[in-house]
Amino acid sequence: MIHRPSPHRRRARSTQDVMRDVLLALVPGTLVMLWLYGPGVLTNLLLTLIAGVATEAAVMRLRGRAVKPPLRDLSALVASALIGLSLPPLAPFWIPLLAGVLAIGLGKQLFGGLGHNPFNPAMVAYAVLLISFPVAMTTTWVSPTRVPDLLATLGHQFGGADGWSGATPLDRYKDLATRLTQSEIAQDPLFNAGLVMPWALLALAWALGGAFLIWRRATFWHAPAGLILGILLPAGVFGYDGDQFVPASMHLLTGATVFAAFFIVTDPVSGATSPRGRLAFGFGAGVLTWVIRTYGGYPDAIAFAVLLMNLAAPMLDQFTRPRVYGHDAARKGPVLEKRS
Amino acid sequence: MSTTDYKALAWNGLWKNNPALVQLLGLCPLLAVSGTVINAAGLGLATLFVLMGSNLAVSLIRHHVADHLRLPAFVMIIAAFTTCVELLMQAYAYSLFQVLGLFIPLIVTNCAILGRADGFARKNTPLPALADGLWMGLGFMAVLLVLGGVRELIGLGTLLDGAHLLFGEAARDWTIQVAPDSYPGVLIAILPPGAFILLGFMIAAKQAWDIRAKQRTTIDVVAGSKRVRVTGDVAR
């Protein structure tokens, strides 16, 4: 009920509130990941969180700022958690540690901290790690059909043990599709439970978290819709032939698609801000993802696609400015007048 | 002509007005070729030679070139010296020439060289111009060497890898393995993005150093007041 006269403007939600919602929304997906990939998910998360928060505190100290406020707004935790969940579950322990340092140090604080980073911090860290350590970052995934226990996971992460790791479904399919037909690929041990089955559950869990975020108004539907459309459209048009291309259902449900749709392209700092701009931002990232996944050499492409679209976000905002109340049409094009 | 302060020239080239760290000129070869110490040294030496030669030549002809024709003339001089370097490298360090490839002829377009020719050499007598070329070239080479060293150390875990390219077969075993064999090698340091990031850190470090040095030399004086302050920030 409204008790006061207008304006009925509600108090803007604090960064901390939004970040807490994001952390909550990550829970269902994290639990499913834990079930699919084993305890490596948790150790990754723990190590990135420690490294990320420690880096945030250290850099704030170095810059001579108060250490506590940036830690209390939880943004460092969110960025670290996002990169922690993107890492392969059997990566050696120094990968998640480095990921936290890179995401917060290189991706966020080097540009001036929260609100100043032109690129998504988690994706900066992911791209740097993927380019720097292609072996450690691509061959340490786990097949949900053979989940390692805690001991085997720790053996992988802290020792030189091997025997559990494998490729990602997207990578596997692309590799097999060079010589097999779709029905033959479905016989592969990695796709025992059907081409998308186990990963569909994970995608559903991320979507659940995403729905929670949209319901809480912590984010908007435009960017996720754009990303999913941007992947499905080319995948449906050009990739209908499952014998040559990865089918659209796999593009949608495996890999990082749904996770990125709700947690990566929705980043309010590095993404576009106008509604149509957000839609275009997501769509562009989706199309680029499909192109890089199909023709590139890396197992997934979300990070590169998002970083490229981050570069375009300011321009998207300039060309999608909404109509101002009282004006007939929206003004298009770059802002030429001098800003005060 | 007043006497030239050669010390100031050296300080200018190496630190205060360093072509790579302050003027940010010639970044294309700087970033592309500084993957290892040896590559960096090769390009640094070539640039040093061209810079000294062109500075001297430009200074010698400074009274004979019309003002509106000076830039084409300078570029011709620089191109001539670059061609000399290219031919010399082909003759005496062919494998290094193959590694550096296009970046040797590209020295012609290095703005640091044209900048010194137009900004210093054409207004000064040959000897100071030569000294300026020497110190600017050394400053450029120093940055190249540090950047190459850091990138090689992070990216490969070695130092002086491929020394035989520059110093002949006797130097083949000069390579220093700093990191253990299991070191995975941070590939991004060798790739162009790593060069940008590391150069950014070097520039930041130089500026931080300068600010600190300035703070140390300025003495805090409480202007106008002879009384001792006891509240607020007490002057040190």
Chai-1 contact restraints between the chains, C-beta under 6 A:
chainA,res_idxA,chainB,res_idxB,connection_type,confidence,min_distance_angstrom,max_distance_angstrom,comment,restraint_id
A,V128,B,I188,contact,1.0,0.0,6.0,A-B,restraint_1
A,I131,B,I188,contact,1.0,0.0,6.0,A-B,restraint_2
A,S132,B,V186,contact,1.0,0.0,6.0,A-B,restraint_3
A,S132,B,L187,contact,1.0,0.0,6.0,A-B,restraint_4
A,S132,B,I188,contact,1.0,0.0,6.0,A-B,restraint_5
A,F133,B,P184,contact,1.0,0.0,6.0,A-B,restraint_6
